[in-house]
């Protein structure tokens, strides 16, 4: 049941929204971290001020002890010496606390530096992933649109129309071929030769009438009758 519930929850989660929320969470941690570092720094500043007061008190008590000794007031010098001893002890504790506070402040700065570097890296990774997710959604929409086209039906109709055009073309080519084969090409060739011979004979007749060519010998003429323009020529 737990596995099924976990699968159901993960299926309804939007990775893009989760990444955006992660980026916001990391950005929200920066002010909190700065506040914590400011508190550590304030502690260092406070200890530094206390350290300065302790050192000043130690210097003043030291001077008073020396003055009391010079004045022959050992009893007063002893009192100042007791207070001096207490201030020195307090100064030592303060210096230890100050050293620890300064170390903590440096570590806090290093932690912030590492956090900011890691935040920038994760933010960049998240933004890249979000862009990829949005691009994937757009590609999915394009794929859905392409899949909605009736490509198969179009291909079937397209192929059928091509086949009909090819059939009609083949039928017309066959009809033309049959029509060409039904023509008597031998008769056409004979008629063309006859027209060419007649044209040559007319040219000869014109040349003879114009005196450009002499009549043919009788032996050549006996082969058959010749025609002149508009009348028959008889050979005796």
Residue frames as a rotation matrix with the C-alpha (Angstrom) as fourth column:
UNK 1
0.568 0.823 0.000 0.00
0.823 -0.568 0.000 0.00
0.000 0.000 -1.000 0.00
UNK 2
0.415 -0.489 -0.767 2.83
0.158 -0.792 0.590 2.38
-0.896 -0.366 -0.251 0.82
UNK 3
-0.658 -0.692 0.296 4.48
0.374 0.041 0.927 1.67
-0.654 0.720 0.232 -2.54
UNK 4
-0.198 0.680 0.706 1.23
0.964 0.004 0.266 2.23
0.178 0.733 -0.656 -4.39
UNK 5
0.751 0.487 -0.446 0.57
0.594 -0.793 0.135 5.45
-0.288 -0.366 -0.885 -2.49
UNK 6
0.017 -0.837 -0.548 4.10
0.123 -0.542 0.832 6.69
-0.992 -0.081 0.093 -3.17
UNK 7
-0.716 -0.229 0.659 3.73
0.641 0.157 0.751 5.94
-0.276 0.961 0.034 -6.87
UNK 8
0.251 0.902 0.352 0.40
0.952 -0.295 0.077 7.76
0.173 0.316 -0.933 -6.94
UNK 9
0.672 -0.046 -0.739 1.85
0.334 -0.872 0.358 10.83
-0.661 -0.488 -0.571 -5.21
UNK 10
-0.379 -0.908 -0.180 4.89
0.162 -0.257 0.953 10.93
-0.911 0.332 0.245 -7.51
UNK 11
-0.485 0.241 0.841 2.64
0.871 0.217 0.441 10.64
-0.077 0.946 -0.315 -10.56
UNK 12
0.598 0.773 0.213 0.64
0.779 -0.623 0.073 13.73
0.189 0.122 -0.974 -9.60
UNK 13
0.331 -0.561 -0.759 3.72
0.363 -0.667 0.651 15.77
-0.871 -0.491 -0.017 -8.67
UNK 14
0.956 -0.079 0.283 4.94
0.227 -0.410 -0.883 18.29
0.186 0.909 -0.374 -11.20
UNK 15
0.230 -0.947 -0.223 8.78
0.962 0.186 0.202 18.25
-0.149 -0.261 0.954 -11.29
UNK 16
-0.249 -0.316 0.916 8.81
0.588 -0.800 -0.117 21.73
0.770 0.510 0.385 -12.79
UNK 17
0.571 0.540 0.618 6.81
-0.177 -0.654 0.736 23.20
0.801 -0.530 -0.278 -9.89
UNK 18
0.889 -0.287 -0.357 8.94
0.451 0.413 0.791 21.33
-0.079 -0.864 0.497 -7.33
UNK 19
-0.071 -0.974 0.216 12.16
0.985 -0.103 -0.137 22.69
0.156 0.203 0.967 -8.85
UNK 20
-0.085 0.112 0.990 10.78
0.190 -0.974 0.127 26.21
0.978 0.198 0.062 -8.84
UNK 21
0.884 0.431 0.184 9.83
-0.117 -0.177 0.977 25.80
0.453 -0.885 -0.106 -5.18
UNK 22
0.562 -0.759 -0.329 13.33
0.820 0.458 0.342 24.50
-0.109 -0.462 0.880 -4.39
UNK 23
-0.308 -0.671 0.675 14.86
0.723 -0.626 -0.293 27.59
0.619 0.397 0.678 -5.95
UNK 24
0.294 0.491 0.820 12.56
-0.194 -0.810 0.554 29.83
0.936 -0.321 -0.143 -3.89
UNK 25
0.960 0.051 -0.274 13.44
0.240 0.350 0.906 27.90
0.143 -0.935 0.324 -0.72
UNK 26
0.122 -0.989 -0.088 17.17
0.991 0.126 -0.045 28.34
0.055 -0.082 0.995 -1.35
UNK 27
-0.326 -0.196 0.925 16.68
0.343 -0.936 -0.078 32.06
0.881 0.292 0.372 -1.99
UNK 28
0.654 0.639 0.403 14.66
-0.179 -0.387 0.904 32.35
0.735 -0.664 -0.139 1.24
UNK 29
0.731 -0.424 -0.535 17.52
0.680 0.513 0.523 30.80
0.053 -0.746 0.663 3.19
UNK 30
-0.136 -0.855 0.501 19.94
0.707 -0.438 -0.555 33.57
0.694 0.279 0.664 2.20
UNK 31
0.104 0.176 0.979 18.38
-0.387 -0.899 0.203 36.30
0.916 -0.400 -0.025 4.44
UNK 32
0.965 0.257 0.057 18.20
-0.162 0.407 0.899 33.83
0.208 -0.876 0.434 7.34
UNK 33
0.468 -0.868 -0.164 21.85
0.862 0.490 -0.131 32.94
0.194 -0.080 0.978 6.84
UNK 34
-0.204 -0.530 0.823 22.81
0.317 -0.831 -0.456 36.61
0.926 0.168 0.338 6.69
UNK 35
0.546 0.481 0.686 20.93
-0.496 -0.474 0.727 37.20
0.675 -0.737 -0.021 9.92
UNK 36
0.949 -0.231 -0.216 22.77
0.316 0.705 0.635 34.35
0.006 -0.670 0.742 11.64
UNK 37
0.077 -0.974 0.212 26.13
0.891 -0.029 -0.454 35.61
0.448 0.224 0.866 10.39
UNK 38
0.015 -0.008 1.000 25.24
-0.102 -0.995 -0.006 39.09
0.995 -0.102 -0.016 11.60
UNK 39
0.906 0.341 0.251 24.56
-0.292 0.073 0.954 37.69
0.307 -0.937 0.165 15.07
UNK 40
0.632 -0.750 -0.194 27.94
0.775 0.609 0.171 35.93
-0.011 -0.258 0.966 15.08
UNK 41
-0.163 -0.700 0.696 29.61
0.631 -0.616 -0.471 39.14
0.758 0.362 0.542 13.97
UNK 42
0.425 0.396 0.814 27.80
-0.344 -0.762 0.549 41.11
0.838 -0.513 -0.188 16.66
UNK 43
0.980 -0.102 -0.172 29.12
0.200 0.511 0.836 38.68
0.003 -0.854 0.521 19.26
UNK 44
0.143 -0.981 0.131 32.65
0.958 0.104 -0.267 39.26
0.249 0.164 0.955 17.96
UNK 45
-0.101 -0.137 0.985 32.15
0.179 -0.977 -0.117 43.01
0.979 0.164 0.123 18.14
UNK 46
0.792 0.469 0.391 30.81
-0.310 -0.243 0.919 42.79
0.526 -0.849 -0.047 21.71
UNK 47
0.794 -0.555 -0.249 33.73
0.591 0.609 0.529 40.63
-0.142 -0.567 0.811 22.86
UNK 48
-0.066 -0.839 0.539 36.18
0.812 -0.359 -0.460 43.02
0.580 0.408 0.705 21.17
UNK 49
0.212 0.210 0.954 34.69
-0.239 -0.936 0.259 45.92
0.947 -0.283 -0.148 23.12
UNK 50
0.985 0.142 0.096 34.84
-0.132 0.272 0.953 43.95
0.109 -0.952 0.287 26.36
UNK 51
0.480 -0.875 -0.065 38.41
0.869 0.485 -0.097 43.01
0.116 -0.009 0.993 25.58
UNK 52
-0.129 -0.516 0.847 39.29
0.375 -0.816 -0.440 46.66
0.918 0.261 0.298 25.17
UNK 53
0.575 0.409 0.709 37.67
-0.475 -0.538 0.696 47.51
0.666 -0.737 -0.115 28.52
UNK 54
0.955 -0.244 -0.168 39.48
0.292 0.673 0.679 44.68
-0.053 -0.698 0.714 30.31
UNK 55
0.133 -0.966 0.222 42.81
0.904 0.026 -0.428 45.79
0.407 0.257 0.876 28.87
UNK 56
-0.018 -0.083 0.996 42.14
-0.058 -0.995 -0.084 49.36
0.998 -0.059 0.013 29.90
UNK 57
0.846 0.382 0.371 41.15
-0.392 -0.025 0.920 48.23
0.360 -0.924 0.129 33.41
UNK 58
0.724 -0.650 -0.232 44.26
0.690 0.692 0.214 46.07
0.021 -0.315 0.949 33.68
UNK 59
-0.116 -0.796 0.594 46.46
0.649 -0.513 -0.562 49.00
0.752 0.320 0.576 32.64
UNK 60
0.223 0.274 0.935 44.79
-0.391 -0.854 0.344 51.33
0.893 -0.443 -0.083 35.16
UNK 61
0.984 0.159 0.077 45.04
-0.138 0.423 0.896 48.81
0.110 -0.892 0.438 38.03
UNK 62
0.430 -0.899 -0.077 48.67
0.859 0.434 -0.272 48.13
0.278 0.051 0.959 37.17
UNK 63
-0.200 -0.483 0.852 49.40
0.225 -0.870 -0.440 51.84
0.953 0.104 0.283 37.38
UNK 64
0.551 0.483 0.681 47.53
-0.540 -0.415 0.732 52.12
0.636 -0.771 0.032 40.70
UNK 65
0.912 -0.276 -0.303 49.46
0.403 0.741 0.537 49.21
0.076 -0.612 0.787 42.19
UNK 66
-0.005 -0.978 0.208 52.74
0.854 -0.113 -0.508 50.84
0.520 0.175 0.836 41.21
UNK 67
-0.091 0.017 0.996 51.63
-0.156 -0.988 0.003 54.21
0.984 -0.155 0.092 42.58
UNK 68
0.857 0.446 0.257 50.52
-0.332 0.097 0.938 52.69
0.394 -0.890 0.231 45.90
UNK 69
0.632 -0.706 -0.320 53.85
0.765 0.633 0.114 50.90
0.122 -0.317 0.941 46.22
UNK 70
-0.257 -0.752 0.607 55.71
0.590 -0.619 -0.518 54.11
0.766 0.225 0.603 45.54
UNK 71
0.095 0.383 0.919 53.56
-0.467 -0.798 0.381 55.85
0.879 -0.465 0.103 48.13
UNK 72
-0.856 -0.500 0.131 54.34
-0.367 0.408 -0.836 53.17
0.364 -0.764 -0.533 50.70
UNK 73
-0.094 0.903 0.419 50.77
-0.933 0.067 -0.354 51.99
-0.348 -0.424 0.836 50.79
UNK 74
-0.918 -0.332 -0.215 51.26
-0.386 0.873 0.299 48.27
0.088 0.358 -0.930 50.56
UNK 75
-0.588 0.765 0.262 47.78
0.239 0.475 -0.847 47.62
-0.772 -0.435 -0.463 51.89
UNK 76
0.316 0.695 -0.646 46.24
-0.441 -0.495 -0.749 49.73
-0.840 0.521 0.150 49.12
UNK 77
-0.330 -0.532 -0.780 48.60
-0.943 0.146 0.300 48.18
-0.046 0.834 -0.550 46.59
UNK 78
-0.944 0.004 0.330 47.43
-0.044 0.989 -0.139 44.72
-0.327 -0.145 -0.934 47.71
UNK 79
-0.039 0.999 0.014 43.81
0.101 0.017 -0.995 45.68
-0.994 -0.038 -0.102 47.14
UNK 80
0.343 0.107 -0.933 44.60
-0.817 -0.456 -0.353 46.96
-0.463 0.884 -0.069 43.65
UNK 81
-0.679 -0.681 -0.274 46.66
-0.732 0.602 0.318 43.84
-0.052 0.416 -0.908 42.96
UNK 82
-0.642 0.522 0.561 43.72
0.169 0.810 -0.561 41.61
-0.748 -0.266 -0.609 43.90
UNK 83
0.438 0.833 -0.337 41.42
-0.134 -0.310 -0.941 43.47
-0.889 0.457 -0.024 41.54
UNK 84
0.012 -0.543 -0.839 44.17
-0.963 -0.231 0.136 43.40
-0.268 0.807 -0.526 38.91
UNK 85
-0.879 -0.352 0.321 44.39
-0.301 0.933 0.199 39.63
-0.369 0.078 -0.926 39.20
UNK 86
-0.148 0.918 0.367 40.62
0.330 0.396 -0.857 39.31
-0.932 -0.006 -0.362 38.71
UNK 87
0.552 0.342 -0.760 40.66
-0.494 -0.601 -0.629 41.60
-0.672 0.723 -0.163 35.67
UNK 88
-0.429 -0.772 -0.469 43.53
-0.877 0.231 0.422 39.65
-0.218 0.592 -0.776 34.12
UNK 89
-0.776 0.208 0.596 41.60
0.132 0.977 -0.169 36.42
-0.617 -0.052 -0.785 34.57
UNK 90
0.313 0.947 -0.071 38.55
0.205 -0.141 -0.969 38.01
-0.927 0.289 -0.238 32.99
UNK 91
0.262 -0.296 -0.918 40.72
-0.832 -0.552 -0.059 39.33
-0.489 0.779 -0.391 30.18
UNK 92
-0.804 -0.589 0.074 42.09
-0.494 0.733 0.468 35.85
-0.330 0.340 -0.881 29.50
UNK 93
-0.394 0.744 0.539 38.58
0.473 0.667 -0.576 34.38
-0.788 0.028 -0.615 29.39
UNK 94
0.516 0.602 -0.609 37.48
-0.163 -0.630 -0.760 37.20
-0.841 0.491 -0.227 27.12
UNK 95
-0.174 -0.669 -0.723 40.40
-0.906 -0.178 0.383 36.64
-0.385 0.722 -0.575 24.76
UNK 96
-0.887 -0.081 0.455 39.58
0.013 0.979 0.201 32.94
-0.462 0.185 -0.868 24.55
UNK 97
0.042 0.985 0.167 35.92
0.509 0.123 -0.852 33.72
-0.859 0.121 -0.497 23.85
UNK 98
0.415 0.058 -0.908 36.96
-0.530 -0.796 -0.293 36.35
-0.740 0.603 -0.300 21.31
UNK 99
-0.655 -0.714 -0.247 39.21
-0.658 0.377 0.652 33.88
-0.372 0.589 -0.717 19.51
UNK 100
-0.688 0.477 0.547 36.40
0.454 0.871 -0.188 31.33
-0.566 0.119 -0.816 19.39
UNK 101
0.345 0.876 -0.337 33.94
0.257 -0.433 -0.864 33.94
-0.903 0.212 -0.375 18.17
UNK 102
0.064 -0.401 -0.914 36.30
-0.803 -0.565 0.192 35.12
-0.593 0.721 -0.358 15.42
UNK 103
-0.907 -0.395 0.146 36.84
-0.265 0.806 0.530 31.52
-0.327 0.442 -0.835 14.31
UNK 104
-0.309 0.883 0.352 33.09
0.608 0.469 -0.641 30.95
-0.731 0.016 -0.682 14.29
UNK 105
0.417 0.453 -0.788 32.59
-0.231 -0.786 -0.573 34.09
-0.879 0.421 -0.223 12.22
UNK 106
-0.419 -0.655 -0.629 35.17
-0.821 -0.023 0.571 32.97
-0.388 0.755 -0.528 9.65
UNK 107
-0.904 0.136 0.406 33.53
0.205 0.970 0.132 29.55
-0.376 0.202 -0.904 9.46
UNK 108
0.066 0.992 -0.109 30.14
0.407 -0.127 -0.905 31.17
-0.911 0.015 -0.412 9.05
UNK 109
0.205 -0.067 -0.976 31.47
-0.698 -0.710 -0.098 33.22
-0.686 0.701 -0.192 6.13
UNK 110
-0.806 -0.556 -0.203 32.93
-0.552 0.583 0.596 30.08
-0.213 0.593 -0.777 4.56
UNK 111
-0.593 0.679 0.432 29.64
0.490 0.731 -0.475 28.25
-0.639 -0.070 -0.766 5.05
UNK 112
0.373 0.742 -0.557 27.80
-0.031 -0.590 -0.807 31.10
-0.927 0.319 -0.197 3.34
UNK 113
-0.190 -0.522 -0.832 30.31
-0.871 -0.301 0.388 31.09
-0.452 0.798 -0.397 0.50
UNK 114
-0.971 -0.156 0.182 29.85
-0.083 0.930 0.357 27.34
-0.225 0.331 -0.916 -0.01
UNK 115
-0.246 0.959 0.141 26.09
0.515 0.252 -0.819 27.67
-0.821 -0.128 -0.556 0.29
UNK 116
0.318 0.360 -0.877 25.95
-0.437 -0.765 -0.473 30.47
-0.841 0.534 -0.086 -2.28
UNK 117
-0.589 -0.593 -0.549 28.12
-0.773 0.217 0.596 28.48
-0.234 0.776 -0.586 -4.67
UNK 118
-0.903 0.303 0.305 25.95
0.308 0.951 -0.033 25.39
-0.300 0.064 -0.952 -4.23
UNK 119
0.006 0.954 -0.300 22.81
0.268 -0.290 -0.918 27.51
-0.963 -0.075 -0.258 -4.54
UNK 120
0.014 -0.065 -0.998 23.99
-0.798 -0.602 0.028 28.98
-0.602 0.796 -0.060 -7.83
UNK 121
-0.893 -0.399 -0.207 24.82
-0.444 0.711 0.546 25.52
-0.071 0.579 -0.812 -9.17
UNK 122
-0.697 0.679 0.231 21.51
0.553 0.714 -0.430 24.01
-0.457 -0.172 -0.873 -8.14
UNK 123
0.102 0.729 -0.676 19.60
-0.080 -0.672 -0.736 27.06
-0.991 0.130 -0.010 -9.37
UNK 124
-0.334 -0.305 -0.892 21.26
-0.882 -0.232 0.410 26.76
-0.332 0.924 -0.192 -12.76
UNK 125
-0.999 -0.016 0.031 20.52
-0.008 0.962 0.272 23.03
-0.034 0.272 -0.962 -12.88
UNK 126
-0.368 0.929 -0.031 16.90
0.508 0.173 -0.844 23.70
-0.779 -0.326 -0.536 -11.91
UNK 127
0.112 0.400 -0.910 16.47
-0.495 -0.771 -0.400 26.41
-0.862 0.495 0.112 -14.55
UNK 128
-0.688 -0.404 -0.603 17.97
-0.723 0.316 0.614 24.14
-0.057 0.858 -0.510 -17.21
UNK 129
-0.914 0.378 0.147 15.66
0.358 0.922 -0.148 21.32
-0.191 -0.083 -0.978 -16.15
UNK 130
-0.099 0.917 -0.386 12.65
0.214 -0.359 -0.908 23.66
-0.972 -0.172 -0.161 -16.17
UNK 131
-0.121 -0.005 -0.993 13.52
-0.843 -0.528 0.106 24.81
-0.524 0.849 0.060 -19.69
UNK 132
-0.932 -0.239 -0.272 13.88
-0.346 0.806 0.480 21.17
0.105 0.541 -0.834 -20.77
UNK 133
-0.655 0.747 0.111 10.53
0.504 0.542 -0.672 20.33
-0.562 -0.385 -0.732 -19.16
UNK 134
0.105 0.706 -0.700 8.79
-0.231 -0.668 -0.708 23.21
-0.967 0.236 0.093 -20.93
UNK 135
-0.409 -0.318 -0.855 10.43
-0.895 -0.044 0.444 22.24
-0.179 0.947 -0.267 -24.22
UNK 136
-0.995 0.063 0.074 9.29
0.069 0.994 0.083 18.65
-0.068 0.088 -0.994 -23.67
UNK 137
-0.256 0.961 -0.105 5.72
0.337 -0.013 -0.941 19.85
-0.906 -0.276 -0.321 -23.08
UNK 138
0.103 0.258 -0.961 5.81
-0.711 -0.656 -0.253 21.85
-0.696 0.709 0.116 -26.29
UNK 139
-0.740 -0.425 -0.521 7.22
-0.669 0.541 0.509 18.88
0.066 0.726 -0.685 -28.19
UNK 140
-0.819 0.506 0.269 4.49
0.344 0.810 -0.475 16.70
-0.458 -0.297 -0.838 -26.72
UNK 141
0.093 0.882 -0.462 1.85
-0.072 -0.457 -0.887 19.13
-0.993 0.116 0.021 -27.98
UNK 142
-0.145 -0.225 -0.964 3.44
-0.944 -0.260 0.202 19.13
-0.296 0.939 -0.175 -31.44
UNK 143
-0.970 -0.238 -0.056 3.55
-0.245 0.939 0.242 15.33
-0.005 0.248 -0.969 -31.42
UNK 144
-0.450 0.879 0.157 -0.12
0.374 0.345 -0.861 15.19
-0.811 -0.328 -0.484 -30.41
UNK 145
0.214 0.529 -0.821 -1.00
-0.518 -0.651 -0.555 17.58
-0.828 0.544 0.134 -33.22
UNK 146
-0.474 -0.466 -0.747 0.97
-0.880 0.228 0.416 15.56
-0.023 0.855 -0.519 -35.75
UNK 147
-0.976 0.103 0.193 -0.58
0.078 0.988 -0.136 12.31
-0.205 -0.118 -0.972 -34.56
UNK 148
-0.198 0.972 -0.123 -4.05
0.037 -0.118 -0.992 13.81
-0.980 -0.201 -0.013 -34.99
UNK 149
-0.213 0.092 -0.973 -3.55
-0.920 -0.354 0.168 14.08
-0.329 0.931 0.160 -38.75
UNK 150
0.614 0.468 0.635 -5.17
-0.188 0.869 -0.459 11.29
-0.767 0.162 0.621 -40.80
UNK 151
-0.221 -0.821 -0.527 -2.01
-0.813 -0.143 0.564 10.48
-0.538 0.553 -0.636 -42.67
UNK 152
-0.731 -0.060 0.680 -3.10
0.139 0.962 0.234 6.94
-0.668 0.265 -0.695 -43.55
UNK 153
0.292 0.928 0.232 -6.39
0.553 0.034 -0.832 8.09
-0.780 0.372 -0.503 -45.10
UNK 154
0.568 -0.151 -0.809 -4.61
-0.529 -0.820 -0.218 10.80
-0.630 0.552 -0.546 -47.08
UNK 155
-0.546 -0.837 -0.030 -2.03
-0.612 0.374 0.697 8.31
-0.572 0.399 -0.717 -48.34
UNK 156
-0.446 0.439 0.780 -4.75
0.478 0.853 -0.207 5.88
-0.756 0.281 -0.591 -49.40
UNK 157
0.662 0.732 -0.161 -6.67
0.300 -0.456 -0.838 8.55
-0.687 0.507 -0.521 -51.34
UNK 158
0.278 -0.660 -0.698 -3.45
-0.737 -0.612 0.285 9.90
-0.616 0.435 -0.657 -52.81
UNK 159
-0.709 -0.592 0.383 -2.39
-0.269 0.729 0.630 6.45
-0.652 0.344 -0.676 -54.03
UNK 160
-0.067 0.779 0.623 -5.81
0.634 0.516 -0.576 5.71
-0.771 0.356 -0.529 -55.47
UNK 161
0.764 0.359 -0.536 -5.86
-0.097 -0.757 -0.646 8.96
-0.638 0.546 -0.544 -57.46
UNK 162
-0.149 -0.899 -0.413 -2.36
-0.796 -0.138 0.589 8.32
-0.586 0.416 -0.695 -58.80
UNK 163
-0.666 -0.076 0.742 -3.39
0.171 0.953 0.251 4.84
-0.727 0.294 -0.621 -59.89
UNK 164
0.401 0.883 0.242 -6.46
0.544 -0.017 -0.839 6.21
-0.737 0.468 -0.488 -61.73
UNK 165
0.589 -0.254 -0.767 -4.36
-0.566 -0.807 -0.167 8.83
-0.577 0.533 -0.619 -63.53
UNK 166
-0.532 -0.844 0.066 -1.85
-0.586 0.424 0.690 6.16
-0.611 0.328 -0.720 -64.56
UNK 167
-0.342 0.487 0.804 -4.65
0.517 0.812 -0.272 3.94
-0.785 0.322 -0.529 -65.88
UNK 168
0.733 0.645 -0.216 -6.16
0.206 -0.513 -0.833 6.76
-0.648 0.566 -0.509 -67.93
UNK 169
0.224 -0.739 -0.636 -2.73
-0.797 -0.514 0.316 7.66
-0.560 0.436 -0.704 -69.30
UNK 170
-0.686 -0.496 0.532 -2.09
-0.178 0.824 0.537 4.05
-0.705 0.274 -0.654 -70.30
UNK 171
0.088 0.811 0.578 -5.49
0.629 0.405 -0.664 3.77
-0.773 0.422 -0.475 -72.02
UNK 172
0.799 0.215 -0.562 -4.97
-0.192 -0.794 -0.576 6.97
-0.570 0.568 -0.593 -74.01
UNK 173
-0.185 -0.937 -0.295 -1.47
-0.784 -0.040 0.620 5.92
-0.593 0.346 -0.727 -75.03
UNK 174
-0.584 0.023 0.811 -2.86
0.254 0.954 0.156 2.56
-0.771 0.298 -0.563 -76.24
UNK 175
0.512 0.846 0.149 -5.60
0.479 -0.137 -0.867 4.26
-0.713 0.515 -0.475 -78.25
UNK 176
0.569 -0.369 -0.735 -3.08
-0.625 -0.775 -0.095 6.59
-0.534 0.514 -0.671 -79.88
UNK 177
-0.531 -0.818 0.223 -0.84
-0.511 0.518 0.686 3.67
-0.676 0.250 -0.693 -80.71
UNK 178
-0.255 0.532 0.807 -3.73
0.581 0.752 -0.312 1.77
-0.773 0.389 -0.501 -82.28
UNK 179
0.760 0.556 -0.336 -4.74
0.114 -0.623 -0.774 4.83
-0.640 0.550 -0.537 -84.31
UNK 180
0.165 -0.788 -0.592 -1.22
-0.828 -0.437 0.350 5.26
-0.535 0.433 -0.725 -85.64
UNK 181
-0.681 -0.447 0.580 -0.95
-0.154 0.862 0.483 1.61
-0.716 0.240 -0.656 -86.55
UNK 182
0.155 0.840 0.519 -4.25
0.526 0.374 -0.763 1.74
-0.836 0.392 -0.384 -88.53
UNK 183
0.555 -0.015 -0.831 -2.83
-0.532 -0.775 -0.342 4.32
-0.639 0.632 -0.438 -90.97
UNK 184
0.792 -0.281 0.542 -1.56
0.558 0.694 -0.455 2.83
-0.249 0.663 0.706 -94.35
UNK 185
0.380 -0.733 -0.564 1.95
-0.149 -0.650 0.745 4.23
-0.913 -0.199 -0.356 -94.33
UNK 186
-0.469 -0.565 0.679 2.86
0.555 0.409 0.724 2.52
-0.687 0.717 0.122 -97.64
UNK 187
0.277 0.662 0.697 0.06
0.957 -0.250 -0.144 4.32
0.079 0.707 -0.703 -99.49
UNK 188
0.889 0.026 -0.458 1.12
0.169 -0.947 0.272 7.61
-0.427 -0.319 -0.846 -97.94
UNK 189
-0.066 -0.992 -0.105 4.69
0.032 -0.107 0.994 7.06
-0.997 0.062 0.039 -99.08
UNK 190
-0.354 -0.011 0.935 3.55
0.881 0.332 0.337 6.26
-0.314 0.943 -0.108 -102.69
UNK 191
0.683 0.679 0.269 1.45
0.727 -0.666 -0.166 9.41
0.066 0.309 -0.949 -102.83
UNK 192
0.650 -0.517 -0.558 4.36
-0.058 -0.765 0.642 11.48
-0.758 -0.385 -0.527 -101.58
UNK 193
-0.412 -0.828 0.380 6.64
0.332 0.252 0.909 9.99
-0.849 0.501 0.171 -104.27
UNK 194
-0.027 0.491 0.870 4.03
0.999 0.055 0.000 10.66
-0.047 0.869 -0.492 -106.99
UNK 195
0.908 0.357 -0.219 3.68
0.368 -0.930 0.013 14.28
-0.199 -0.092 -0.976 -105.92
UNK 196
0.241 -0.903 -0.356 7.46
-0.103 -0.388 0.916 14.69
-0.965 -0.184 -0.187 -105.97
UNK 197
-0.490 -0.393 0.778 7.73
0.664 0.410 0.625 13.17
-0.565 0.823 0.060 -109.50
UNK 198
0.397 0.729 0.557 4.91
0.916 -0.354 -0.189 15.36
0.059 0.585 -0.809 -110.81
UNK 199
0.835 -0.128 -0.535 6.59
0.076 -0.937 0.342 18.43
-0.545 -0.326 -0.772 -109.36
UNK 200
-0.213 -0.976 0.045 9.90
0.095 0.025 0.995 17.53
-0.972 0.216 0.088 -111.05
UNK 201
-0.308 0.163 0.937 8.14
0.921 0.296 0.252 17.06
-0.236 0.941 -0.242 -114.43
UNK 202
0.780 0.624 0.050 6.49
0.623 -0.764 -0.170 20.45
-0.068 0.164 -0.984 -114.16
UNK 203
0.463 -0.699 -0.545 9.86
-0.114 -0.657 0.745 22.05
-0.879 -0.283 -0.384 -113.46
UNK 204
-0.507 -0.656 0.559 11.29
0.448 0.354 0.821 20.40
-0.737 0.666 0.114 -116.61
UNK 205
0.147 0.659 0.738 8.36
0.989 -0.084 -0.122 21.64
-0.018 0.748 -0.664 -118.74
UNK 206
0.894 0.152 -0.422 8.90
0.218 -0.969 0.112 25.20
-0.392 -0.192 -0.900 -117.53
UNK 207
0.009 -0.977 -0.212 12.61
-0.080 -0.212 0.974 24.97
-0.997 0.009 -0.080 -118.37
UNK 208
-0.459 -0.127 0.879 11.84
0.778 0.420 0.467 23.68
-0.429 0.899 -0.094 -121.91
UNK 209
0.542 0.735 0.408 9.31
0.839 -0.504 -0.206 26.45
0.054 0.453 -0.890 -122.59
UNK 210
0.858 -0.281 -0.430 11.80
-0.094 -0.909 0.407 29.01
-0.505 -0.309 -0.806 -121.32
UNK 211
0.811 -0.549 -0.199 14.53
-0.196 0.066 -0.978 27.54
0.551 0.833 -0.054 -123.58
UNK 212
0.273 -0.726 0.631 16.66
-0.961 -0.170 0.220 26.60
-0.052 -0.666 -0.744 -120.64
UNK 213
-0.382 -0.351 0.855 16.62
-0.343 0.913 0.222 22.91
-0.858 -0.209 -0.469 -121.46
UNK 214
-0.589 0.102 -0.802 16.37
-0.794 0.116 0.597 21.00
0.154 0.988 0.013 -124.76
UNK 215
0.519 0.853 0.052 13.72
-0.852 0.511 0.110 18.35
0.067 -0.101 0.993 -125.33
UNK 216
-0.012 -0.489 0.872 14.63
-0.511 0.753 0.415 14.84
-0.859 -0.441 -0.260 -124.41
UNK 217
-0.832 -0.329 -0.446 15.58
-0.550 0.388 0.740 12.35
-0.071 0.861 -0.504 -127.22
UNK 218
-0.008 0.896 -0.444 12.83
-0.867 0.215 0.449 10.31
0.498 0.389 0.775 -128.87
UNK 219
-0.263 -0.158 -0.952 14.10
0.093 0.978 -0.188 7.10
0.960 -0.138 -0.243 -127.32
UNK 220
-0.971 -0.120 -0.205 13.70
0.214 -0.075 -0.974 8.62
0.102 -0.990 0.098 -123.88
UNK 221
-0.614 0.789 0.018 10.29
-0.778 -0.600 -0.186 10.06
-0.135 -0.128 0.982 -124.69
UNK 222
-0.248 0.529 -0.812 8.95
-0.524 0.632 0.571 6.73
0.815 0.567 0.120 -125.97
UNK 223
-0.926 -0.148 -0.347 8.93
0.183 0.627 -0.757 5.48
0.330 -0.764 -0.554 -122.45
UNK 224
-0.261 0.894 -0.365 5.60
0.937 0.144 -0.319 7.21
-0.233 -0.425 -0.875 -121.89
UNK 225
0.263 0.435 0.861 3.48
0.658 -0.734 0.169 10.28
0.705 0.522 -0.479 -122.56
UNK 226
-0.742 -0.485 -0.463 4.45
0.670 -0.563 -0.484 13.61
-0.026 -0.669 0.743 -121.04
UNK 227
0.423 0.903 -0.071 2.12
0.906 -0.422 0.031 16.31
-0.001 -0.077 -0.997 -119.89
UNK 228
-0.689 -0.510 0.515 2.52
0.494 -0.850 -0.180 19.97
0.530 0.130 0.838 -120.54
UNK 229
-0.841 0.370 -0.394 0.88
0.165 -0.520 -0.838 22.75
-0.515 -0.770 0.376 -118.70
UNK 230
-0.209 0.904 -0.373 -2.84
-0.517 -0.425 -0.743 22.73
-0.830 0.038 0.556 -119.59
UNK 231
0.556 0.427 -0.713 -2.55
-0.830 0.248 -0.499 20.29
-0.036 0.870 0.492 -122.67
UNK 232
0.646 -0.315 0.695 -1.39
0.099 0.937 0.334 16.82
-0.757 -0.147 0.637 -123.78
UNK 233
0.023 -0.708 -0.706 1.74
-0.918 -0.295 0.266 16.29
-0.397 0.641 -0.656 -125.98
UNK 234
0.870 0.284 0.404 1.59
-0.097 0.900 -0.425 13.54
-0.484 0.330 0.810 -128.61
UNK 235
-0.176 -0.976 -0.124 4.73
-0.606 0.008 0.796 11.94
-0.776 0.215 -0.593 -129.99
UNK 236
0.886 0.438 -0.149 4.71
-0.363 0.458 -0.812 10.65
-0.288 0.774 0.565 -133.63
